[in-house]
Structure formats: C-alpha cells, structure tokens
Amino acid sequence: MDAGAQYNPRTVEEVFRDFKGRRTGMIKALTTDVEEFYQQCDPEKENLCLYGFPNEQWEVNLPAEEVPPELPEPALGINFARDGMQEKDWLSLVAVHSDAWLLAVAFYFGSRFGFDKADRKRLFTMINDLPTIFEIVTGGAKKQAKEKSTVSTHQSTNKSKSGTKVRGSESSKYSNKPQAKDEDEGLDEEDDEEEHGETLCGACGENYASDEFWICCDICEKWFHGKCVKITPARAEHIKQYKCPSCSNKRARP
C-alpha cells in the first residue's frame, strides 16, 4: 500500500495539510464510520492496517509489499486484537497507533525534503494544536474543553423544539433571544464564540465556530458539525433524541 503515491508535500504547509487529511480520514473510521471499520477488521483475515489518505478517506488493507515501503507503515495486524478486548479499548489502541503513524509520515516528509530546525518546530506546533485521534476517540478532547469552559457555556446552549441541543447561526430560530441586533447581543455572540471555541467536533476534531450548525449527541454528549453527521437544522427540529453514528451503531459484540 503506497498511501503517498498521489503527491509529495514539500513545504511545512503542504505537509500539515497532508497530515490533516489523513487524520480526518482515520477519525472517520474510528467514529462516524466505526461500524464499517469494525466489520472490515475481520480477525480471520491476514495482517491488516488502517490507512488515512490526504483526501480525508480511509482504508483497511494489507501492508505494502515493497521493502522498504515508500512511506512509514501503520500498525500491523490491528484486526487480530479486535475480538480479544472491549470494543472501546480496541478502538483506543488503534487510535494511539494511528497518532504515531501520522507523526511518522509527517516527519518522514520533513526529513526527506530537508526541513530545518525552525521548520520542524513549526510543523510540530501546528500538529500539536490539534487534538490527537486518541483524545477524540476516548473523549479526552471533550474533557479538556470542559475544564476550560464556564457555567455560562451551558446557558448559551440552544434547545430545539424537540429537545435536541443545537448551536450555530442556523439554529437561531430555536433560541429565545430577541432577533433585534444591539450592542449587548453583539457582545453575547463574541462571548459565545470564546466560550465554545474549545469545543471540538466528535467527527472531524475541528473547533466550534458560531457561523456553523452543530448538534449534540444525547447519549455520549459529544458535539458534531451538522455536515459531518449529515444532519440539517430542519431535520434536527424533528429529532426527539439524537444519537451520533457511533452511539447508533453500538451493540453487544459476540
């Protein structure tokens, strides 16, 4: 498997963009696409790896046949541990190895194209500003955001008519705030942006922005971009209890 055959990023910005694309794909596999990922990791098959691609897609496949491979290879044999441990522990283990692989690929490019000390530091800083896949899968990113939030965070959360929690400009029709714009309301919106700025999407891991529609899972209480879980404000209005893809797919494993 040559996960970097399409292009080779040569600048810090290009390597970071490559990192983010691969990371998003792997987060999808372990969250919104977790049921499909689980099915593909059949312990009866040969050694399998989880690959993330720059186009934000993921794939479970056999490792590269060439030696040495074009890029560092992800953890081998993730499927063998699937049925020998709790699902959440197995997903956490895959997440840890995925984080390690992403860093290996990013700094492989950095070494290959001669990044100096300043470039490597800048690349690491950009990467380090994002939560790890492990933090997203285990809810650690959400806990960190909660610790930085205040009680007013909950006060600014809007409720839809059906009770499902939503955020964003599209959800303003569910809010009890008056629609007239004044100075106080402008300040409230700025405060809301600051308070929720540390909230991360459970699917893509990106930060909260007030101009985007968000919805909260009533089971795990993680927040998601509406676009990441294919939920529109109109649809959210008719949902009594929203379950994210991960919670919807949870069931007893043999």
N, C-alpha and C positions, 0 to 999 in steps of 0.2 A: 504494500500500500504506500503510494507516494502522495502524501497529503499536501505537498507543496509544489506539485507539478505545474500548476497554472501560472504562477508568477513568483518572483523572489523579491520581497520587500527590501529596499536598500537604505532607507532613511529611518530615523527614530520614529517619525510619524507613521510611516508605512508599516513598520514592524508592530507598532502599537495597534494600528488598525487591523492588521492580521491577527494579533492576539485577541482583540475584542470580538472579531468574527468567529474565531474558533471557540472562544469562551462562551459566546451566546449559543452556539450550536450544542455544546456539551451541557449547558444549563437546561436547554430544551429537553435533551434526552433524559435528564435526571429529575425534571419537574413536569412540564406540560405534556411531554411525550413519554412519561415514565412507563405506562402500560406497554406500549410498543417496544420500548427498550428492554423491559423485563422479559417479554416474550422472545426477543431475538437472542438473549443471553442464555441459550439452552445449554445446560451442563453436559449434555450428551454430545455436543459438537466439539470440534478441536479448539485449541487455544484462540480466544477471541480478544480483540482490543476495541476500545471506544475511541473513535477519531472525531475531532471537530475540524471544520473547514472554514476558510476565510469568508465564505458566502453565508455563514451562520447556519449551515446544515451539519448534521452528524451522521455517523455510520458505525455499525458494529461489523467488524470484518477480521479476517486473518491478518497477521503481521506481514510486513514486507518480506519478500523472498530474497531480495538483493542484500548482500553483506559486504561492507557496511551499508545501512539504509541511507537514502537521500536526506531524511530528517530523523531526529531522535524518535524512537518508537514509544508509544504509550504502554502502560502496564499490560502485561501478557496474561491471558487466562482469567479475566475477570468473571467469566461465566462459571468457572468451577466452584467459586465460593458462593454462588447465588442461593442455593438451597441449604447451605450449611450454617446460615446465620439469619437473624431477623432482617427483614427487607430494609428497614431504615438504616440498620448498621451496615448492610452491604452497600447501599447507595452512598452512605457517608464514606466508606472505604474507596469506592470508585471515584468519588468527588476529590478526595485527598490526592489520589494518583493523577487525576485529571489536572489539578492545580500544578503538580510537579511537572507534568508533561508540557503544559502551556509555557511555563517559565523556561524549560529546557529548549523548546522550539524558538522562543523569542530571543534568548541569549545565544543560541546557535547562529541565528541570523546576524546578531550583533557582532559575534566573533568573526563570522565569515566575511562580513563587509567592513571590518576594521573599525568598529565603534571605539572611540577613546574613552577615557575615564569619565569625562563630562557627559558623553552620550549615554554610556551605560547607566550612570546615576539618574539621568533624566528619564530614560526608559523605565527603570525600576520605580521611580517616583510616580510616573503615570500609571503603571500597573498597580502599584500599591494603593493608589487612591480608590481602586475598585474593590468591592468585597470579593473574597475568594469563592470558588464554587462550593467548597465545603461549608462556608458560612451561610450561603444561600440555601443549600440543601438541608442543613441542620437547624436553620432558623437563627443562627448566631448573628447574622447581619441585622435581623429584625430586633434582636435583644439589644444590640449595641445602639441602634437608632432609638429604642425606647428609653434607654438610660439617658440619652441626650435631650429627650423631649420633656415637656412640662405638662401639667394638668390641662392647660389650655389647648393642647393638641386635641384632646377628646372633645372639647367644647366646640371646636371648629369643624368637626366631622359632620357631614351632612347625612341625613337619612332619606332614603327614597320612600315613596308612599307605601311600598310593600314591606319596608323594614330593612332592606339590604343597604349596607353602608356604601356610599359612593363619594368621590371627590372630583373636583375639576370644574372648568367653566361650563362644560356641557350639563353638569348636574345642578346648575344654579336654580332650575325650576323646582328642585326638591327642597331648597333652602328656605328658611323662614325670614331671611334677611330681606329688607326692602330693596327693590330694584333700583331706586334712585341712587345716583352716584354722588357722594360728597367726600369731604376730606377725611372724615373718620373711617368711612368704608374703604377708602384707598389705603389707609394705614392698616386696616384689618387684613386686607389682601396681602400686604407686604409681610405682616406678622405671620399669616398663614403659610406663606412661601418659606419663611425662615423655619417655622416650627416643623413643617413636614419635609424640609429639604433633606433630612437624613433618612426618610422612608425610602425603601428600595423595593422595586418590583420583584415579586417572587419568581417571575419567569425569566426576565432578561437582566435583572440586577441593576437597572439604571435608577437614578434618583427621581423623586417626585417633582413634578412641575405643575403649577396651578392651571396652566392652559391645556392640560391633558385630562381625559376621563379615566378615573381609576375606580376599581371595585374591590371590596374586601371579602375574602372567604369567611363564611360564618363558622367554619369548622376549625381551620388552623389559624385564622385571623391574619393571614398574610395579605398584603395589598398587591394588586396586579394592574398593569395598564389594560384598559378595556381591549385595545387592539391585540395585545399579547394572548388574551384568552377568548378573543372573538365575541366580546360582549359589548353591545351598544347601549347608550343611555336609555333608548326606547325599550330595549329588551330588559334592562335591569329593573325598569319600573314594574314589571310583571313577575319578577322573581321574589318569592317569599323568603327563601333561604338559598343563598348562593354557595355552591361547592366548587372549588377550583378543580382543574383536571386531575391533579394529584390525589386530592381527597375523594373525588368521584370514582377513581379507579382502585382505591384501597379496598381490598377484601382479603379474607383469610387465605393464606397460601398453604399449599399441601406440604 
